[in-house]
Amino acid sequence: MTKIGYRYTKPRKLIFELLEHFHKPITAQEVFLFLKKKKKQIDLTSVYRTLDLMKKSAIVDEIEFGDGKKRYELAIGENHHHHLICKNCGDVENIENERRSFIK
């Protein structure tokens, strides 16, 4: 994030690496709980602020599926894809969109 004038702090690094690891959209609450479970020192306010900064810097995309929750995923280097949402548990999975030509 240094190219756009922001320091690459430890909390920002933790959140970036977490989003890189997950490969699917997750909520700020999920980010916070996962880092807390891993005994990382970060508060929920810092998670929200960092995700907002990353969104404004075009590092993450903010996605809403109509359930009132904002989810975040890395925007850098991602191929176009869609999301599959389980109606029972709410789990979200990425569906890659590969273009295939049937004309040779």
N, C-alpha and C positions, 0 to 999 in steps of 0.2 A: 504494500500500500504506500510505500515511500514515494513512488513516482507522482502521486497526486497530492503530496504534501502531508500525509498522515504517518505517524510512527507505527511500526509493526510491533505493537506491545504483546506481552505474554497472553493476555486474555484474547486479543484479536487472533493471535496465532492458534490458540486452543480451539476457537470457534471455527476458523478456516479449516484446520486439520480435521475437525469433527465433521463438517459438511463434506469435505473431500472423502472421508471414510464412509459416510452413510449412503451416498449415491441415490438418494431419494429425498423429497421434500419433508422437512421436519419443522415442528413449531418451536418457538422460543422456549416454551416450557420444557419440551423434550430435550433441547440443547442443555438447558440449565440442569435438569435432573440427571442426564447422562454424565455431565462434568462433575456434578456433586457426588454421584456414585463412584466416580474415579478419583474422588478426593482432591479435586482441583479447586482452587480458591477463586471463585467468581460469584458475584451476586446476580440476581435476576435482572435488576436494572441495567447492569453492565452488558448483559446478554442482549437485551432489547436495544440499547444504544449502539452496540457494535453491529447488530444486524441491520439497523437503520442506516448507519454509516456505510456498511457494505452494499446496501441497496442503492443508496445515493451515488456510490462510486461504481456502480454497474458490476460489482463482484458477485452479488447474489441476485436472484430473481425472487420476488415475493409472489406467492400463488395463493389464491382463495378458491376453495371448492364448493362454496355455498353453505358451509357448515359453521360459519362464524369464526373460523380459525385461520390465521395467516401462517403459511408455511414458507420455508426458505430452502433454496438449493443453489449450488454454485452455478454461475452463469458463464464462467470462463471455460472455454474449450468444450462445451457440451454440444452434442449433436441435437438436432430437433427431435423431440420426443413428446409422447403423450403420457397421461397417468391413468392407471387403473385403480379404482377405489373399492375396497370390500364394503358392501352395505351392512354386513354383520359386525365386523370389528373396527372398521374405519381405516385399516392399514392401506398405505399407498405404495404402489410400485410403478416404476418407470417402464414404459413400453417404447422401445426404440422404433423409429420410423425409417426403415430402409427402403429406398426407392429401388425398385427392380423393373427393368425394362423387359417387356415380352417381345419387343421388336428387335430383330437382329439385322 
